[in-house]
């Protein structure tokens, strides 16, 4: 009896596995926006395990990345080839870089050619994404990888993300019917939504290193997209979407205090409650974590923050803000771990009459010490300290 049941179930099991390994056929155009700005437009196609991407990066002068490759059946990269170039009206495009990836002998090999320089690296792991492959194509990979996600709610698929010349954990998780989360601690977590036919509908990258949102439309003629944006740049020169690196410092009671941070701009967005969600840790800047350096201890309501280096994070809330000083000073802004906090202090909140376009952090003099102030959009939060 048991043998007959097993023989009956075996074909069903094989049939299920065969369906799980069926080739994927997906395509679309993903348009990313940062507030009122379109940051990238790109076509993606997945045929079986072969894929292609053509992405126009619009964050500065138009650059184009083209990528094609092959996945392993679980979504990890088997091989990739591509290039990045700058289109020039009426002239041959300027080649900026070429790149390739292949997996062999239990290692992933990546080769980048830029000008007369060739960089070759080897990583003893299979991977799903790499920062060094094609610029803005990095944030288009989730549109392809979601097709390899687990089918059961709550299940995850774990691989690697090559960034900072190391292999970091990369995860794909099914969070609900038609909803998925994809990313890493450095990349941040992208939320993807699919329609009832399992076609990608939207991408939410708020809280990631890009703070972008994506909408899927049918495939576009990328040559026309590129030409159109080049024409726009000629009529109205493009204003680059960049985060300015800055620092502030002061001395109080013999204590030298320095804060180094990256300054994003509002760019027509609703910041607090949207770009910076409430009740979720914020890097309090952009890119790498904001860094505080102290030559001597300072005190917050009698609580000591010893001399040394710290990263600064905040927890915005409608009911009040909290500033966190973390003992890991040299991390990317999405790599926050609460267990490494040294001190947490409440902050006061003030509504401003005039909008602050560029995030501004200041350390100002005050009685027996000073005050750390963070101003952006129409909000200023601050916390006093003393040096005695």
Buried (B, 14 or more C-beta within 10 A) or exposed (E): EEEEEEEEEEEEEEEEEEEEEEEBEBBBBBBBBBBEBBBBBBBBBBEEBBBBBBBBBBBEBBBBBBBBBBBBEEBBBBBBBBBBBBBEEEEEBEEBBBBBBBBEEEEBBBBBBEEEEEEEBEBEEBBBBBBBBBBBBBBBBBBBBBBBBEEEEEEEBEBBBBBEEEBBEBBBBBBEEBBBBBBBBBBBBBBBBBEEEEEBBBBBBBBBBBBBBBBBEEEBEBEEBBBBBBEEBEEEEBEEBEBEEBEBEBBBEEBEBBBBBBBBBBBEBEBBEEBBEBEEBBBBBBBBBBBBBBEBEBBBEEEEBEEBBBBBBBBBEEEEBBBBBBBBBEBBBBBBEEEBBBBBBBBEBEEEEEEBBEBBBBBEEEEEBBBBBBBBBBBBBBBBBBBE
